[in-house]
Amino acid sequence: MNQRNKNKSGNQADLGTNNKGIKMARIVRVDRGIYHLEGSEGIFLAELRGKFQENARAAADYPAVGDYVRVDRLNDKDGHGMIAEVLPRKSQFSRKVAGNRLDEQVVAANVDTVYVCMAMNHDFNLRRLERYLTQAWSSGASPKILLTKEDLCQERETCLREVEEIAFGIEVFMVSAFTGAGMEAWKDSLHPEETGVLLGSSGVGKSTLINTLLGIEHLDTQGLRNDDKGRHTTTHRELVTLPNGAYLIDTPGMRELQLLDDEVASGSVFSEIEALAKQCKFRNCSHQSEPGCAIQTALQNGQLSEDRWGSYQKILREQRFMEKKLKERERREEKSRKKRS
C-alpha cells in the first residue's frame, strides 16, 4: 500500500518559482494524462516526465487532484510544463480500485475536510454512510456530513436523528441548493486556504452545491429525473476556488466504495461497538455465545441494532481480507526480487 504522508508541506502560499526555474503548482484537474495546474501565473497544462513514470511503483504514486507538484515550464508557445515531483501529501482520500486488483486509487489529496454527501430522498442509506465515514477517518482529514436535497425529504428530523446516532460528534449539515436551506451555515464553515472534497453517490447534487456557492454554472449538472433521482453528470475530479478563498474538490459519483486495510478507522466510526467489546468477560471473546459477552447483551436489550453490528462485521472482514491479500502480494514481490538479485 502506498504510504500516506501526513506532513504539512505544500501550502497554497508556497506556489511560485525557485532559483532553479522549477515552479510550484497545484493540480486542479486531470484529463487522461493531461494535468491542469494552478501556479502563481494562473492555469497551465502539464504532463509527467518519463523519469517520473519510470520511478512510480504504484497508481497511488501518480499525481491526483489537490496534489502540490514541482514542474518545469517548457519554452513552447503554449507554456506547458513537465511534472518532476509530487510533494508529500498531508492527507489523501483513497479507495481500493474496482474489481479484483488491490491497487489504491487516490481520489483527492491535501484535503482538510471530507464532506460525505448523501441525498435525503432515494439515496438515504446509513450503511453506505458508515462505509464512507470509515474511509474518511483513514484519510488524515476531518469528516463532515452533507445531507443534500433537504427539500425532498418529508421526515427531516427523523433522518437527521438517525444520522447523528451513528455520527458520534461529526458535524452534520442539512442543505438544499434548490431552496437555499442550510446553505449559509455550510458556507460559513468553509474557511479561506482550506480544502474540502465532496464525495458520494451519483446524483446527490455535489456539483449543484458547488455552483450555488460560486454563484455561476461552472460545473455541468442535470436536473432530477421523474422519480426525483439525480442524473450522473460529473466525469472528472476538479478543484475550484470559492469567492472567500476556500477550495472544494468535486468528484464523480461512486458506484461502489471498496475499503482499504485500516482497522483503526473502523474503530472510530463504530466506537460504541469497540467500547462494548472491551466490556466482555473474555478478552478473546468471539461475540457469539460466550458467557458475559457485552455485545450479545447489547443486541438482546436493543442497545445495539443488528444492522449496525452486521455492518461493522462486514467492514472489518473486508479490511482484514485486504490486509491478508496485501501481505501475500508483498511476500510474492519480495520473493521475486530475491530471484532477480
SULNOR-V66186 format. One record per pair of residues at least 4 apart in sequence whose C-alpha atoms are under 7 Angstrom apart, sorted by the first residue. I is the first residue (numbers start at 1). J is the second residue. Records with the same first field share a line. If there is no record, write none. Layout:
I->J  J
This chain:
1->104
2->60
4->91
5->88  89  90  91
6->89  90  91  140
7->88  89  90
8->90
9->88  90
10->14  68  87
15->24  25  39  40
16->23  24  39  40
17->21  22  23  24
18->22  23
22->70  71  72
23->70  71  72
24->39  69  70  71
25->37  38  39  68  69  70
26->37  38  39  66  67  68  69
27->35  36  37  38  64  65  66  67  68
28->36  37  38  65  66  238  239
29->35  36  65  237  238  239
30->34  35  36  65  237
31->35
33->47
34->45  46  47
35->45  46  47
36->43  44  45  46
37->43  44  45
38->42  43  44
39->43
44->80
45->80  81
46->80  81  82  83
47->81  82  83
48->52  53  82  83  84
49->53  82  83  84
50->54
51->55
52->56  84
56->61  62
57->61
59->103  104  105
60->104  105  106
63->67  86
64->106  107  108  109
65->108  109  237  238  239
66->108  109  110  239
67->86  109  110
68->86  87
69->83  85  86  87
70->83  84  85  86
71->81  82  83  84
72->81  82  83
73->79  80  81  82
74->79  80  81
75->79
76->80
89->109  110
90->110
91->109  110  111  139  140  141
92->106  108  109  110  111  139  140
93->106  107  108  109  136  139
94->104  105  106  107  139
95->104  105  106  257  258  259  260
96->102  103  104  105  258  259  260
97->101  102  103  104  105
111->141  195  196  197
112->141  142  194  195  196
113->141  142  143  144  195  196  197
114->136  141  142  143  144  196  197  198
115->143  144  145  146  196  197  198  199
116->132  144  145  146  198  199  200
117->145  146  147  148  198  199  200  204
118->123  124  146  147  148  200  204
119->123  124  147  148  149  204
120->124  147  148  149  150  152  153
121->152  153
122->229
125->129
126->130  163
127->131  311
128->132
129->133
130->134  269
131->135
132->136
133->137  143  269
134->138  265  266  269
135->139  259  265
136->141  143
137->141  142  143  265
138->262  265
143->170
144->170  171  172
145->171  172  173
146->172  173  174
147->173  174  175
148->174  175  176  204  205
149->175  176
150->174  175  176
151->176
155->159
156->160
157->161
158->162
159->163
160->164
161->165
162->166
163->167
164->168
173->182  186
174->182
175->181  182  183
176->180  181  182  183
177->208  209  212
182->186
183->187
184->188
185->189
186->190
190->246
191->246
192->244  245  246
193->245  246  247
194->246  247
195->246  247  248
196->247  248  249
197->248  249  250
198->206  249  250  251
199->251
200->204  253  254
201->253  254  255
202->231  232  252  253  254
203->229  230  231  232
204->230
205->209
206->210  250
207->211  219  221  250
208->212  221
209->213
210->214
211->215  216  217  218  219
212->216
213->242
214->242  243
220->233  234
221->233
222->231  233
223->230  231
224->228  229  230  231
225->229  230  231
234->251  252
235->252
236->251  252
237->249  250  251  252
238->249  250  251
239->247  248  249  250
240->247  248  249
241->245  246  247  248
242->246  247
259->318  319
260->319  322
261->319  320  322  323
262->319
263->267  316  319
264->268
265->269
266->270
267->271  274
270->274  312
271->275
272->276
273->277
274->278
275->279
276->294  295
277->294  295
279->294
280->285  292  293  294
281->292  293
285->290
287->293  295  296
293->297
294->298
295->299
296->300
297->301
298->302  303  304
299->303  304  305  306
305->309
306->310
307->311
308->312
309->313
310->314
311->315
312->316
313->317
314->318
315->319
316->320
317->321
318->322
319->323
320->324
321->325
322->326
323->327
324->328
325->329
326->330
327->331
328->332
329->333
330->334
331->335
332->336
333->337
334->338
335->339
336->340
337->341
